[in-house]
Amino acid sequence: MADEKIKVVAYSGYRGEERPKAIFLKNQEIEIIEILSLWVEEGINDKARKRYFIVKERGGSIQKIYYDEKAKEWFLTKN
């Protein structure tokens, strides 16, 4: 199953989309209250970078999202 493209409100620092502050799921804005983990993965062949975040929403749910630097898009992982 493919990851779902989502809209994210993010703090933008010198690198652009640096830190998610809220995500939109089913047209509803959900505030992120804590970033539990973050890391960067880089593709071996194409050197495409993805910045992953495990976040806790205001309602307590945990989501794994990432920013694809090549596509300049945010995604919600399905695993």
Secondary structure, 3 states (H helix, E strand, C coil): CCCEEEEEEEEEECCEEEEEEEEEECCEEEEEEEEEEEEEEECCCCCCEEEEEEEEECCCCEEEEEEECCCCEEEECCC
